[in-house]
Amino acid sequence: MLIDTHCHLNYDYDGGKSPSDLVKEALDSGVQTLITIATEHANFKAVQEISERFKNVYHTIGVHPHEASLVNPEVLAFMRPFLDHPKCVAVGEIGLDYYYEHSDRKKQIEECAAQMELAVDAKKPLVIHSRDGEEDLLPLLTQFANKNKNGNSPGVIHCFSGTENFAKRCLDLGYYISLSGILTFKNSEVLRQMVKNFPKDRLLVETDAPFLAPVPMRGKKCEPSMVKYTALKLAEILGLPFEELSELTTENAKTCFRIP
């Protein structure tokens, strides 16, 4: 059984599939648990309500760097109570995205740091989005890890596709690395070689559904059930039986997000 550690069940899917459809099909495919991710304050309630409807679904609360320009003290105050929900397992997805740069870089840094402070107060790990902003993001991740005095993981770098140096620094700080369908892409050989050097007890798998459908499902909207293809590729890379890889990544996810 697998855990899809990052999906967006409140988004639109092919065939008009509902969260109920996606959860059922995932379970039928051996995906026992899903974590649905918030990206802006406008969808906090929707994401939380989906989590509440399904015993095997958890959620996160946070504002994506694309939406950083919309964050202000009122939004942060609105966000804070959501973090105390019993099924909220992390603050995220937050971070820096200098590739699209939908929000000003300075604003992204400010609001990432502000949300990290809420995570410290709520004693929650982080779900980090990182794209082309590693140099500015690493000091923030270091500060958060140093404030994370509860003995738990500071969080995860989701959908990892960064540099090996960034990965090593994050791993040294206690963060997990989550791998998506990108791992299966033809042009991802550098990432596949890199993964061989990562500690196995710090690896997670995800879909980022409805984005980044893995091989052999390219061209379709990704769904949580497809996480098995990323897991199969990861098992192949690490030379592990699929069952062992499934158990390993499931236990890692439970530890990272403190899922019972």
C-alpha positions in Angstrom: 0.0 0.0 0.0 1.2 3.5 -0.9 0.7 7.0 0.3 0.3 9.8 -2.2 1.8 12.6 -0.2 0.8 15.4 -2.5 -2.3 15.8 -4.6 -5.0 18.4 -5.2 -8.4 16.7 -4.9 -10.3 20.0 -5.2 -9.0 20.6 -8.8 -10.8 19.6 -12.0 -10.1 16.1 -13.4 -10.8 14.3 -16.7 -14.4 13.0 -17.0 -15.5 15.3 -14.2 -14.2 12.8 -11.6 -15.1 13.8 -8.0 -13.0 13.5 -4.9 -15.0 10.3 -4.1 -14.1 8.8 -7.5 -10.4 9.7 -7.1 -10.2 8.3 -3.6 -11.9 5.0 -4.5 -9.8 4.5 -7.6 -6.7 5.2 -5.6 -7.6 2.7 -3.0 -8.4 0.1 -5.6 -4.9 0.7 -7.0 -3.2 0.2 -3.6 -3.0 3.8 -2.5 -4.2 3.7 1.1 -3.8 7.3 2.1 -3.8 10.7 0.3 -2.7 14.1 1.4 -4.6 16.9 -0.4 -2.8 20.2 -0.6 -4.1 23.8 -0.2 -2.5 26.5 -2.4 -4.4 29.7 -1.5 -6.6 31.0 1.2 -9.7 30.8 -1.0 -9.5 27.0 -1.0 -8.7 26.4 2.6 -12.2 25.4 3.5 -12.7 23.2 0.4 -9.5 21.3 1.0 -10.3 20.8 4.7 -13.9 19.6 3.9 -12.5 17.0 1.5 -10.2 15.7 4.2 -13.1 15.6 6.7 -15.2 13.5 4.3 -12.7 10.6 3.9 -11.0 8.6 6.7 -7.9 8.0 4.6 -7.4 11.6 3.4 -5.4 14.2 5.2 -4.7 17.8 4.2 -2.3 20.8 4.4 -3.0 24.5 4.7 -0.8 27.1 3.0 -0.4 29.7 0.2 1.6 28.8 -2.8 4.4 31.2 -3.9 2.4 32.0 -7.1 -0.2 33.6 -4.8 2.2 35.3 -2.4 1.1 38.7 -3.7 -2.4 38.0 -2.2 -1.0 37.4 1.3 -1.4 40.1 4.0 -1.7 40.1 7.8 -5.5 39.4 7.5 -4.9 36.3 5.4 -2.3 35.0 7.8 -4.7 35.6 10.7 -7.4 33.7 8.7 -5.0 30.9 8.1 -3.8 30.2 11.6 -6.9 28.5 13.1 -7.0 26.1 10.1 -3.6 24.7 11.2 -5.2 23.3 14.4 -7.5 21.0 12.6 -6.8 17.3 13.6 -6.3 16.2 10.0 -4.1 19.1 9.0 -0.7 17.5 8.8 1.5 20.4 7.4 1.8 24.0 6.3 2.0 24.1 2.6 2.5 24.2 -0.1 4.7 27.2 0.5 8.1 28.2 -0.9 9.7 30.1 -3.8 9.1 29.9 -7.5 11.5 32.1 -9.6 10.7 30.2 -12.8 7.2 31.6 -13.3 7.6 34.5 -10.8 3.8 35.1 -10.6 4.6 37.1 -7.4 7.5 39.4 -6.7 10.6 37.6 -5.4 10.8 39.8 -2.3 7.1 39.2 -1.5 7.6 35.5 -2.0 10.4 35.4 0.6 8.4 37.5 3.1 5.3 35.4 2.9 7.2 32.1 2.9 8.9 33.2 6.1 5.6 34.4 7.6 4.0 31.1 7.0 7.0 29.3 8.5 6.4 31.3 11.7 2.8 30.0 11.8 4.2 26.5 11.3 6.5 27.0 14.3 3.6 28.1 16.4 1.4 25.3 15.3 4.2 22.7 15.5 3.6 21.5 12.0 6.1 20.4 9.3 6.3 22.2 5.9 5.5 21.2 2.4 8.0 23.1 0.3 7.7 24.2 -3.4 11.1 25.0 -4.8 11.8 26.1 -8.4 14.9 28.2 -9.3 15.0 29.8 -5.9 17.3 27.5 -4.0 19.8 30.2 -2.9 17.1 32.3 -1.2 15.1 29.3 0.0 17.9 27.4 1.8 18.4 30.1 4.6 14.7 30.0 5.3 14.7 26.2 5.5 17.7 26.3 7.8 16.1 28.9 10.1 12.9 26.8 10.3 14.8 23.5 11.0 16.8 25.2 13.8 13.5 26.4 15.4 12.0 23.0 15.0 12.9 21.8 18.5 10.2 19.1 18.9 12.3 16.2 17.5 10.1 15.8 14.4 10.9 16.3 10.8 10.8 19.9 9.6 9.0 18.8 6.4 9.4 17.8 2.8 10.7 19.2 -0.4 7.9 18.2 -2.7 8.1 17.2 -6.4 11.9 17.4 -6.1 13.8 18.3 -9.3 16.5 20.6 -7.9 20.3 20.4 -7.6 22.1 17.7 -5.7 23.8 20.2 -3.4 20.3 21.6 -2.5 19.1 18.1 -1.8 22.1 17.3 0.4 21.7 20.4 2.4 18.0 19.8 2.9 18.6 16.2 3.9 21.2 17.3 6.4 18.6 19.6 7.9 16.2 16.7 8.4 13.9 17.3 5.4 12.4 14.5 3.3 12.6 14.4 -0.5 9.4 13.6 -2.4 9.5 12.3 -5.9 6.7 12.8 -8.5 6.1 11.6 -12.0 9.1 13.6 -13.1 11.2 10.7 -12.0 9.8 8.6 -14.9 10.3 11.2 -17.6 12.7 10.5 -20.4 14.9 13.6 -19.7 15.2 13.0 -16.0 18.2 10.7 -16.0 20.2 13.2 -13.8 17.5 13.0 -11.2 17.4 9.2 -11.3 21.1 9.0 -10.7 20.9 11.5 -7.9 18.2 9.6 -6.1 20.5 6.6 -5.8 22.6 8.7 -3.3 19.7 9.8 -1.1 19.0 8.0 2.2 16.2 5.6 1.7 14.5 6.5 5.0 13.9 10.0 3.7 12.2 9.3 0.4 8.5 9.9 -0.3 6.3 9.5 -3.5 3.6 11.8 -4.8 1.6 12.6 -7.9 1.0 16.4 -7.6 -2.3 15.4 -9.3 -3.7 16.7 -11.6 -0.2 17.6 -12.9 2.8 15.7 -14.0 1.3 12.4 -15.0 4.0 9.7 -15.0 5.1 7.5 -17.8 3.1 5.6 -19.2 0.2 8.0 -18.5 1.7 11.1 -20.2 -0.8 13.2 -22.0 -3.5 12.5 -19.4 -4.4 14.5 -16.3 -2.6 12.9 -13.4 -4.6 11.1 -10.7 -3.6 9.8 -7.2 -3.9 6.2 -8.4 -1.0 6.9 -10.7 1.5 7.2 -7.9 2.2 3.5 -8.3 4.1 4.3 -11.5 6.5 6.6 -9.7 6.9 4.1 -6.9 7.7 1.3 -9.5 10.4 3.5 -11.1 11.8 4.4 -7.7 11.9 0.7 -6.7 13.7 -0.1 -10.0 16.3 2.7 -9.4 17.0 1.6 -5.9 17.0 -2.1 -6.7 14.3 -2.9 -4.3 11.2 -5.2 -4.6 8.1 -3.1 -5.1 6.5 -4.3 -1.9 9.6 -3.3 0.1 9.6 0.2 -1.5 5.9 0.6 -0.8 6.4 -0.2 2.8 9.5 2.0 3.1 7.9 5.1 1.6 4.6 4.6 3.5 6.5 4.5 6.8 8.5 7.5 5.8 5.4 9.4 5.0 3.8 8.5 8.3 6.9 9.7 10.2 7.2 12.9 8.2 3.6 13.9 8.6 2.9 12.2 11.9 0.1 10.1 10.5 -1.2 7.4 12.9 
